[in-house]
Amino acid sequence: MFCKNSFALLCLLGGVALPAVAHAQAAASSNHGFTPVGSPNPNHPTPSPTVQLKEEAQLDPDLSAMQPGNLFTPKKGKALTYWDGLVGHLTVETGIAGNPWTKTGRNFGQFYLDRANTVTLNQIMGSISHPISPVGHGYGIGFVFEAMYGSDARFDPTIGMGSGNLTGQYQWAPTQAHIDVHLPWVFKHGIDVQAGQMYGLMGAEGTPALARPFYSFNYGSDYIVPFETVGVVATMHLSHHMDWLVGIDAGNSTTFGRNGNNSRPKGYFGFTWHNLMNGKLNINAIGHFGPQSNNGPTRVSSEGWNSAGIGPKANGLMQYNADLLVTYHITKDLSVQAEGLFLHDDASRDDAYGVTGYLSWDVSKAFTLNARAEIFRDNTGAIISQYTGTMSYVNSLRNRPFSYFNAPPTTYGELTVGGAYRPDLINRHLGKGTFTLRPEIRIDKSLNGTRPFNRAGTVDNPVVTHGTENMLTFNCDAVLGF
């Protein structure tokens, strides 16, 4: 996410400002409560204002008590300061997507796993954060700063924030930079607000390596949900189990002003239900709406590739993204998930939609078995596109000519089976670190007879019709996280 991130969404809903990749690791961190400074003097029955404020913060039912992070070790018996709660994480992911049958060296329909048969440094991701922690009178504040280097950064830019500084296979991208506050306003459980750059709040599979069950992505997470947004999101806690989300932002992977794609705002609207049925059921229903096309002029390269600009009319042509995600925990070790995604774009008259089912079974402490099945429809063939240059995706966002190829209107089927293995032989020597190995077998198939796989298009004819109906890949990544 997982919120392209569902982990980011869980952090937002729970009032915890954690980087998505760190969420699961932080759950196992120390649970020491907030320690008030001093104790009431028997000669002065009323505590000092400082002690009173901190005791109030400790008992606030809508905020987690102050906890030490993993960067500092507070002295025993000494009161925690706000900065003792700083959390740092570093994750390294490398992998390979094996496809012996490709004639292009690429895997069609994949962003991050586009290079076939090539060992790739996908990401080195580092973050420093602070969970939303009480500061008194029901208020709380936290923050997240995170950045990534590697081949994945080609597809996770925010235009105007370092985009284009590196142009090769390995690039860098800031991925999160937001301030998070809890406000005890209006509703019984208050409002949480995030402001800044953040992951999109939709999708079951997130950009950070450990924010998804597989190395590869499903079609919906790559091609429908927003990756990065810059703006403000408010989560209003209507009840203990229900939240209302409203947000305004600059659009997918863009910022405001001259680095925006057009002059109109976009935003989120949705509801979430969590911890239903004694904690077994969670439901997210979220939409993202607004003009997404570029209002610049169409530009043409010397090779004949066009840019994505369509002029001023882009300001009034809407794009609609919708996501319904349902998670049910059958037992503590077995869970299922179902997701429906939809996209409509007025500018290109495109429609795309898909349904994905997931199964996750913790066979043991060291091994989790995962399975995923998806059906995805691209009504025009223009949504599922392969960006062929290292700067193609970035250029498509910033209105520069870009190279690509795609398929005719296609209904895609995809089945993936894999596992996450955390070998104790290695991990018992890593201290706070965790090593995870994730092999998978994936089969993609055109269900309506088109042949989009294992071949490439050209600038004169970017639509692939002479490939294969199936694509079989053997993928594996290794993730080291601290």
Phi and psi in degrees as a GROMACS rama.xvg file:
@    title "Ramachandran Plot"
@    xaxis  label "Phi"
@    yaxis  label "Psi"
@TYPE xy
-93.4553  108.968  CYS-3
-47.9147  11.436  LYS-4
159.487  116.82  ASN-5
-76.7914  -25.7175  SER-6
-61.6898  -43.62  PHE-7
-62.0124  -37.6757  ALA-8
-66.0702  -42.1037  LEU-9
-60.7062  -40.7582  LEU-10
-63.8632  -41.79  CYS-11
-64.9387  -46.2247  LEU-12
-67.976  -34.7746  LEU-13
-86.8443  0.407061  GLY-14
70.6261  29.5894  GLY-15
-121.859  117.841  VAL-16
-91.3439  82.1372  ALA-17
-116.075  144.901  LEU-18
-62.1443  143.746  PRO-19
-56.8442  -40.7141  ALA-20
-66.9638  -19.6498  VAL-21
-96.8434  -5.6673  ALA-22
-59.3253  -49.4203  HIS-23
-66.1148  -37.4091  ALA-24
-68.5744  -38.0165  GLN-25
-67.6998  -24.7724  ALA-26
-61.5913  -23.7766  ALA-27
-96.9213  7.1326  ALA-28
-77.0022  173.604  SER-29
-58.7279  144.788  SER-30
-113.793  30.1712  ASN-31
-66.0363  138.586  HIS-32
-80.599  177.322  GLY-33
-74.1112  133.591  PHE-34
-102.786  114.574  THR-35
-63.1038  150.627  PRO-36
-77.0947  120.717  VAL-37
69.1559  -167.831  GLY-38
-145.02  159.347  SER-39
-59  134.251  PRO-40
-79.3455  127.622  ASN-41
-58.1216  -23.8857  PRO-42
-80.8518  -9.98968  ASN-43
-134.92  86.2227  HIS-44
-56.9652  -29.2412  PRO-45
-87.1907  122.099  THR-46
-61.3814  156.567  PRO-47
-62.7405  158.098  SER-48
-56.006  -36.9576  PRO-49
-65.3896  -46.853  THR-50
-64.3285  -41.6228  VAL-51
-61.8791  -42.6596  GLN-52
-64.2365  -42.981  LEU-53
-73.0968  -34.4761  LYS-54
-66.0576  -37.7503  GLU-55
-62.3976  -42.9935  GLU-56
-63.1389  -37.4814  ALA-57
-64.7705  -33.393  GLN-58
-94.4247  0.295842  LEU-59
-64.13  120.045  ASP-60
-71.38  -15.9083  PRO-61
-98.8503  2.23747  ASP-62
-131.985  140.237  LEU-63
-70.3589  143.824  SER-64
-63.5241  152.902  ALA-65
-56.27  132.318  MET-66
-131.225  148.067  GLN-67
-70.7077  142.984  PRO-68
-86.0495  -161.008  GLY-69
-107.562  8.27811  ASN-70
-95.2561  -29.5517  LEU-71
-127.646  155.208  PHE-72
-117.753  96.4083  THR-73
-60.6623  147.997  PRO-74
-68.2407  140.97  LYS-75
-61.054  131.409  LYS-76
86.3968  -7.85695  GLY-77
-93.1002  139.336  LYS-78
-63.7469  140.366  ALA-79
-71.2478  138.535  LEU-80
-96.8961  168.428  THR-81
-58.6494  -39.6896  TYR-82
-75.265  -12.8113  TRP-83
-67.0256  -16.2643  ASP-84
-87.6626  5.78118  GLY-85
-61.9752  138.781  LEU-86
-123.373  132.181  VAL-87
-122.433  142.332  GLY-88
-141.534  147.567  HIS-89
-136.808  131.039  LEU-90
-132.046  136.448  THR-91
-122.956  128.732  VAL-92
-128.21  130.473  GLU-93
-136.798  150.212  THR-94
-167.108  -177.395  GLY-95
-145.932  141.471  ILE-96
-114.036  105.223  ALA-97
-88.2449  126.387  GLY-98
-145.728  87.729  ASN-99
-65.7076  -16.0116  PRO-100
-97.3066  -4.49478  TRP-101
-70.925  142.312  THR-102
-101.25  1.03489  LYS-103
-119.267  -9.29281  THR-104
76.848  13.0271  GLY-105
-130.791  157.415  ARG-106
-107.721  113.769  ASN-107
-69.5444  141.566  PHE-108
82.8353  16.1297  GLY-109
-126.84  136.652  GLN-110
-84.8945  -69.6266  PHE-111
-72.3712  -24.1651  TYR-112
-108.174  36.7781  LEU-113
-72.9616  -29.003  ASP-114
-86.3462  116.349  ARG-115
-86.6167  144.703  ALA-116
59.5225  32.0213  ASN-117
-133.367  123.033  THR-118
-66.7734  128.528  VAL-119
-129.559  136.832  THR-120
-84.4631  97.3301  LEU-121
-69.9122  -48.1874  ASN-122
-161.197  141.043  GLN-123
-114.813  111.868  ILE-124
-119.263  125.104  MET-125
-124.2  146.248  GLY-126
-145.866  153.172  SER-127
-132.575  132.594  ILE-128
-149.779  170.915  SER-129
-142.435  123.278  HIS-130
-59.5434  153.593  PRO-131
-58.3513  118.961  ILE-132
-127.56  150.348  SER-133
-67.8505  140.845  PRO-134
-124.636  9.60156  VAL-135
111.16  147.848  GLY-136
59.6643  29.6528  HIS-137
87.2856  -2.72013  GLY-138
-91.808  151.956  TYR-139
-145.342  155.277  GLY-140
-145.11  145.185  ILE-141
-155.22  -178.911  GLY-142
-162.469  163.285  PHE-143
-141.433  132.195  VAL-144
-129.05  128.322  PHE-145
-149.627  144.875  GLU-146
-144.387  159.792  ALA-147
-136.49  143.624  MET-148
-127.371  139.717  TYR-149
143.792  -174.506  GLY-150
-69.2025  -26.9283  SER-151
-64.4529  -25.5596  ASP-152
-64.5733  -17.7817  ALA-153
-60.7606  -28.016  ARG-154
-114.04  12.4162  PHE-155
-132.084  45.3855  ASP-156
-84.3618  165.163  PRO-157
-125.172  112.027  THR-158
-59.5286  129.809  ILE-159
94.7495  -4.04532  GLY-160
-123.402  70.9916  MET-161
83.1275  -1.48514  GLY-162
-66.6786  129.535  SER-163
91.6702  -3.67553  GLY-164
-66.2214  -38.2613  ASN-165
-118.326  140.533  LEU-166
-122.58  2.34322  THR-167
-89.7751  -162.493  GLY-168
-61.6662  -34.6642  GLN-169
-107.943  120.705  TYR-170
-129.087  178.937  GLN-171
-127.973  155.681  TRP-172
-153.92  131.581  ALA-173
-70.7256  133.426  PRO-174
-112.502  -27.257  THR-175
-147.208  136.869  GLN-176
-158.093  83.8233  ALA-177
-141.252  152.345  HIS-178
-100.613  138.399  ILE-179
-124.778  130.582  ASP-180
-132.865  148.46  VAL-181
-108.911  128.611  HIS-182
-117.734  123.735  LEU-183
-82.5877  58.9727  PRO-184
-115.721  151.138  TRP-185
63.7687  -59.875  VAL-186
-100.842  156.945  PHE-187
-54.7103  -40.6335  LYS-188
-102.617  11.4291  HIS-189
78.6831  -165.22  GLY-190
-133.287  136.312  ILE-191
-106.61  137.11  ASP-192
-127.953  131.931  VAL-193
-114.601  135.301  GLN-194
-135.235  125.681  ALA-195
133.999  -150.896  GLY-196
-91.9953  131.69  GLN-197
-149.412  162.597  MET-198
-65.6183  151.195  TYR-199
-60.5771  147.502  GLY-200
-96.7672  29.8296  LEU-201
-133.444  158.942  MET-202
98.3269  148.153  GLY-203
-89.8467  -7.17591  ALA-204
-130.219  121.46  GLU-205
-96.7778  163.348  GLY-206
-66.195  -45.6246  THR-207
-58.6853  143.371  PRO-208
-53.6805  -42.4848  ALA-209
-89.2888  10.0441  LEU-210
-99.5215  22.7399  ALA-211
-156.46  157.084  ARG-212
-81.3448  -18.5103  PRO-213
-126.495  164.202  PHE-214
-67.9981  -45.3164  TYR-215
-84.7188  160.283  SER-216
-103.2  154.963  PHE-217
-79.6269  165.519  ASN-218
-60.7714  -42.5708  TYR-219
-60.84  -42.5575  GLY-220
-69.7153  -29.8148  SER-221
-79.3706  -38.0531  ASP-222
-115.53  -7.59435  TYR-223
-114.619  -47.7767  ILE-224
-78.3026  147.159  VAL-225
-62.4603  140.994  PRO-226
-85.8427  -56.5362  PHE-227
-131.045  143.171  GLU-228
-135.836  150.66  THR-229
-119.996  118.596  VAL-230
170.357  -148.939  GLY-231
-132  134.011  VAL-232
-126.619  130.552  VAL-233
-113.152  130.662  ALA-234
-111.731  112.102  THR-235
-97.7859  118.738  MET-236
-83.2843  91.0974  HIS-237
-67.9415  -32.0579  LEU-238
-155.681  -177.185  SER-239
-64.9383  -23.4211  HIS-240
-118.418  -0.919215  HIS-241
-134.092  133.648  MET-242
-128.548  151.794  ASP-243
-118.916  126.025  TRP-244
-109.886  133.254  LEU-245
-138.917  135.228  VAL-246
-149.371  160.809  GLY-247
-133.343  136.989  ILE-248
-152.448  178.178  ASP-249
-86.647  -10.6279  ALA-250
116.084  177.554  GLY-251
-67.7349  116.279  ASN-252
61.5697  27.5058  SER-253
-131.204  167.605  THR-254
-119.066  -175.141  THR-255
-85.9757  169.74  PHE-256
75.0551  -143.724  GLY-257
-68.0061  -16.9468  ARG-258
-92.5577  3.04272  ASN-259
-83.1689  164.563  GLY-260
-87.5622  -22.3879  ASN-261
-161.003  -177.764  ASN-262
-95.3737  12.6568  SER-263
-112.241  143.343  ARG-264
-77.578  162.862  PRO-265
-126.395  177.266  LYS-266
-177.185  171.063  GLY-267
-103.719  153.098  TYR-268
-153.055  128.259  PHE-269
-176.639  176.044  GLY-270
-133.646  149.717  PHE-271
-133.955  145.189  THR-272
-124.475  126.478  TRP-273
-133.262  150.68  HIS-274
58.6502  37.5785  ASN-275
-78.4827  164.188  LEU-276
50.9196  52.5838  MET-277
59.7285  38.9549  ASN-278
86.2283  4.2905  GLY-279
-87.391  -22.2486  LYS-280
-124.781  132.566  LEU-281
-130.652  140.142  ASN-282
-134.237  129.666  ILE-283
-121.972  127.489  ASN-284
-129.074  103.235  ALA-285
-133.848  139.335  ILE-286
-123.882  152.256  GLY-287
-128.35  128.674  HIS-288
-135.163  147.573  PHE-289
144.387  163.585  GLY-290
-63.6724  131.825  PRO-291
-120.902  -9.35137  GLN-292
-80.2407  163.209  SER-293
-89.487  131.333  ASN-294
-91.3728  12.502  ASN-295
-81.3781  174.319  GLY-296
-75.593  155.892  PRO-297
-74.0519  127.137  THR-298
-113.291  149.316  ARG-299
-125.754  132.142  VAL-300
-81.8942  169.423  SER-301
-64.9834  -23.9493  SER-302
-82.571  -12.667  GLU-303
104.977  3.59202  GLY-304
-80.4191  143.01  TRP-305
-97.7445  158.772  ASN-306
-89.0294  177.079  SER-307
-94.5158  0.36019  ALA-308
-67.9143  138.088  GLY-309
-126.445  10.6376  ILE-310
87.371  -173.191  GLY-311
-58.9715  -23.6678  PRO-312
-62.3117  -17.7931  LYS-313
-61.759  -24.9468  ALA-314
-65.4214  -22.9423  ASN-315
-113.544  6.23359  GLY-316
-102.361  115.208  LEU-317
-82.5152  152.23  MET-318
-123.084  137.424  GLN-319
-120.714  125.679  TYR-320
-121.016  132.067  ASN-321
-136.185  144.121  ALA-322
-140.998  128.024  ASP-323
-120.248  119.465  LEU-324
-127.631  123.62  LEU-325
-122.955  127.675  VAL-326
-122.767  131.197  THR-327
-131.75  126.77  TYR-328
-95.285  104.415  HIS-329
-66.768  -47.0084  ILE-330
-137.388  -179.085  THR-331
-68.2597  -17.5629  LYS-332
-108.984  -10.5199  ASP-333
-129.829  126.121  LEU-334
-139.27  154.036  SER-335
-128.047  155.592  VAL-336
-145.409  140.859  GLN-337
-131.462  136.741  ALA-338
-135.784  135.389  GLU-339
-119.114  129.714  GLY-340
-125.11  146.71  LEU-341
-144.127  140.793  PHE-342
-137.048  134.005  LEU-343
-132.003  134.282  HIS-344
-124.502  116.984  ASP-345
-65.0757  -34.6419  ASP-346
-66.1808  -47.204  ALA-347
-98.7507  -2.49243  SER-348
55.767  40.0038  ARG-349
-97.5257  144.265  ASP-350
-130.733  135.537  ASP-351
-144.402  143.802  ALA-352
-158.653  154.251  TYR-353
-161.392  161.934  GLY-354
-129.269  132.791  VAL-355
-129.918  137.235  THR-356
-117.169  142.057  GLY-357
-126.963  148.909  TYR-358
-134.967  133.901  LEU-359
-133.671  127.344  SER-360
-131.323  116.123  TRP-361
-79.83  91.4906  ASP-362
-64.47  -38.2728  VAL-363
-152.95  178.832  SER-364
-62.7339  -27.5551  LYS-365
-97.7632  -12.6778  ALA-366
-139.956  131.648  PHE-367
-120.815  127.996  THR-368
-95.5982  129.431  LEU-369
-124.8  145.313  ASN-370
-139.519  146.189  ALA-371
-143.193  134.91  ARG-372
-131.506  135.625  ALA-373
-142.06  142.381  GLU-374
-123.402  128.171  ILE-375
-136.709  129.934  PHE-376
-111.562  125.902  ARG-377
-111.479  103.981  ASP-378
-68.7576  -25.6287  ASN-379
-111.585  -17.7649  THR-380
87.5158  -5.37548  GLY-381
-89.3014  -15.6702  ALA-382
-75.9429  -51.8766  ILE-383
-80.3618  93.7993  ILE-384
-120.52  147.526  SER-385
-103.452  118.509  GLN-386
-87.7952  118.213  TYR-387
-93.7671  -24.0543  THR-388
-96.042  160.228  GLY-389
-65.8391  -20.9574  THR-390
-111.658  8.52356  MET-391
-61.596  -46.7604  SER-392
-67.0933  -43.3607  TYR-393
-60.343  -43.2401  VAL-394
-65.6161  -32.8082  ASN-395
-64.3596  -30.358  SER-396
-81.547  -32.5262  LEU-397
-101.901  20.9263  ARG-398
62.3874  45.5094  ASN-399
-118.173  152.406  ARG-400
-56.3816  142.474  PRO-401
-143.442  148.136  PHE-402
-95.2314  145.271  SER-403
-164.84  171.189  TYR-404
-147.884  156.299  PHE-405
-143.197  -161.545  ASN-406
-130.019  167.274  ALA-407
-66.8389  172.426  PRO-408
-51.3906  125.5  PRO-409
-140.513  143.349  THR-410
-103.395  115.472  THR-411
-97.7003  140.421  TYR-412
-117.293  142.845  GLY-413
-145.403  133.05  GLU-414
-131.94  126.857  LEU-415
-130.835  133.168  THR-416
-128.497  131.19  VAL-417
-162.546  -173.283  GLY-418
-147.83  161.61  GLY-419
-118.357  113.124  ALA-420
-109.737  124.04  TYR-421
-116.334  85.8852  ARG-422
-66.0939  124.595  PRO-423
-65.5461  -29.6104  ASP-424
-57.5042  -32.1867  LEU-425
-93.5689  -47.2621  ILE-426
-67.9469  -25.7795  ASN-427
-69.6001  -12.1052  ARG-428
-103.08  1.59065  HIS-429
-99.4404  1.48834  LEU-430
63.729  -116.586  GLY-431
-83.0307  -2.37532  LYS-432
-87.336  162.06  GLY-433
-139.349  131.172  THR-434
-105.803  129.394  PHE-435
-128.886  131.686  THR-436
-113.318  128.252  LEU-437
-127.875  89.298  ARG-438
-81.7829  151.714  PRO-439
-154.127  152.673  GLU-440
-117.66  131.967  ILE-441
-133.187  134.541  ARG-442
-120.872  125.507  ILE-443
-110.752  142.352  ASP-444
-145.995  139.274  LYS-445
-79.6881  124.023  SER-446
-93.2515  -0.864662  LEU-447
-124.82  20.8898  ASN-448
88.8217  -1.81082  GLY-449
-72.4548  167.457  THR-450
-131.274  73.0265  ARG-451
-91.1769  -8.15674  PRO-452
-96.1959  150.18  PHE-453
67.92  14.1464  ASN-454
-136.002  168.39  ARG-455
-125.352  157.202  ALA-456
-94.7301  -175.501  GLY-457
-128.711  172.109  THR-458
-64.29  -31.198  VAL-459
-79.8291  -29.7943  ASP-460
-144.365  84.9984  ASN-461
-77.4086  -5.2026  PRO-462
-88.8975  118.461  VAL-463
-85.5244  121.439  VAL-464
-125.974  -3.03322  THR-465
-114.619  19.9987  HIS-466
-89.806  -143.937  GLY-467
-115.483  159.518  THR-468
-79.4608  -19.7691  GLU-469
-124.056  155.197  ASN-470
-140.781  117.396  MET-471
-108.171  125.283  LEU-472
-127.675  146.728  THR-473
-116.661  107.9  PHE-474
-117.202  153.022  ASN-475
-160  137.049  CYS-476
-129.993  160.892  ASP-477
-125.4  131.452  ALA-478
-124.738  126.582  VAL-479
-117.029  118.196  LEU-480
-124.863  142.607  GLY-481
